[in-house]
């Protein structure tokens, strides 16, 4: 496919996504219908689509409308390219610009964005912007700008099988280039060859796992010791279960309200050399109960940008109620002297500090033993951690 054809395809897919189809499904369905497209074509189209979803409001402003064409026009302008060189109508490229489109294009993109309302220029919903400012203060625009860019690819070194230097060497032998990241002693950032990771020997042998650096840092910040009994109460795919088990010997139990989300965990645990028990009815007590609760995912919106456009105040209120309910239920599973760890991948105080305060208001027998907010300007995703212990 030509670069112009990739832009045209991305514009068509964006129209499908804007009409309500999930981005991943739209991309997968297109790839199945168009098997002539090579891996580089698919990767380029995917990048165009996700770049446009991250920058949906600013690209629409620059391109003259919130349509697939408008977003791709805005993308080209943001890159300093003249859309008339791409929108030629030749071959499989997009049709030439109409007079109205040409007139609507922002001739000076930087000035247009400076003059735009902050939520538009920073690609955030209007209703959410005040909450972000309350939560992030003078870092709001910096964090929003980071969420407009692609996320790095991180690997977690499995300390049960290797160390960071040996893992880097094993990956380098397969032309996967990495560098250590300061957020966690187990974190490697992939700088070249990211698409080869899942097919690499190092991955297949359990030396490394895909996991964000801040997510790894959350596991490292937990009060871990040898022999701990651990329950990952909202385990999902089990990333944090494996990260904890990679650091200590203990007993590890995983639970999720949607058991299907844990389907891959047994194979991942086998590859990592870790024993994990899956259960739909956890029975305490456990020394550590980890609640990585359902949340807005705002700390990871550069990976899942559709989430910020789907979120509403009503949805956030429902999430807040679920978060509080999970804390209340999980508290009864914590052993005397144990830890209840509350985690979100959110930037919002409403899901973080305010949820912990609401829980403690209903059950004042808990205190905050440790608290940490990780933000994307530290390199990884945004995460919040509060470790709670009983006061008695």
Secondary structure, DSSP 8 states (H G I E B T S, - for coil): --HHHHHHHHHHHHHHHHTT--HHHHHHHHHHH-TTS-HHHHHHHHHHHHHHHHTHHHHHHHHTSSSHHHHHHHHHHHTT--GGGT----TTS-----HHHHHHS-SSHHHHHHHS-HHHHTT--HHHHHHHHHHHGGGHHHHHHHHTS---EEEEE-TTT--HHHHHHHHHTTT-EEEE-TT-TTEEEEEE-GGGGGGSHHHHTTSEEE--HHHHHHHHHS---TTEEEEETT-TT-HHHHHHHTT--EEEEE--SSGGGGTTHHHHHHHHT---EE-SS--S-EEEEEEE-----GGGTTTSTHHHHH--HHHHHHHHHHHHHHHHHHHTTEEEEEEEEEEES---TTTTHHHHHHHHHH-TTEEEEEEEEE-GGGSS--EEEEEEEE--
